[in-house]
Amino acid sequence: MDELTRTVIERGDLAHLALFLWASGASGLLVWTLRELAAANRRFNHFVHEIANLNRLFKKGD
């Protein structure tokens, strides 16, 4: 990685390196956010399922 960075700096493409690092970071954050959103969706779905089970249980008692 050090040689790659040195080569980019020598060629004067520091802006491209900065843009690549920014895009990589943004993409990584997007992937992490989508994973967290999917996990939250699964937890909420499980919660709603358990509430439906409780409603069914209490309805049988009537």
Backbone hydrogen bonds, N-H to C=O, Kabsch-Sander energy under -0.5 kcal/mol:
donor,donor_aa,acceptor,acceptor_aa,energy
5,T,1,M,-2.4
6,R,2,D,-2.4
7,T,3,E,-2.4
8,V,4,L,-2.3
9,I,5,T,-2.4
10,E,6,R,-2.6
11,R,7,T,-1.8
12,G,8,V,-0.6
12,G,9,I,-0.9
13,D,8,V,-2.3
17,L,13,D,-2.0
18,A,14,L,-2.6
19,L,15,A,-2.5
20,F,16,H,-2.5
21,L,17,L,-2.6
22,W,18,A,-2.4
23,A,19,L,-2.7
24,S,20,F,-2.5
25,G,21,L,-2.3
26,A,22,W,-2.7
27,S,23,A,-2.4
28,G,24,S,-2.4
29,L,25,G,-2.4
30,L,26,A,-2.1
31,V,27,S,-2.4
32,W,28,G,-2.4
33,T,29,L,-2.6
34,L,30,L,-2.5
35,R,31,V,-2.2
36,E,32,W,-2.3
37,L,33,T,-2.5
38,A,34,L,-2.3
39,A,35,R,-2.3
40,A,36,E,-2.5
41,N,37,L,-2.1
42,R,38,A,-2.2
43,R,39,A,-2.3
44,F,40,A,-2.4
45,N,41,N,-2.4
46,H,42,R,-2.3
47,F,43,R,-2.2
48,V,44,F,-2.6
49,H,45,N,-2.2
50,E,46,H,-2.2
51,I,47,F,-2.1
52,A,48,V,-2.2
53,N,49,H,-2.0
54,L,50,E,-2.2
55,N,51,I,-2.5
56,R,52,A,-2.3
57,L,53,N,-2.4
58,F,54,L,-2.7
59,K,55,N,-2.0
60,K,56,R,-1.8
61,G,57,L,-0.9
62,D,58,F,-0.5
62,D,59,K,-0.9
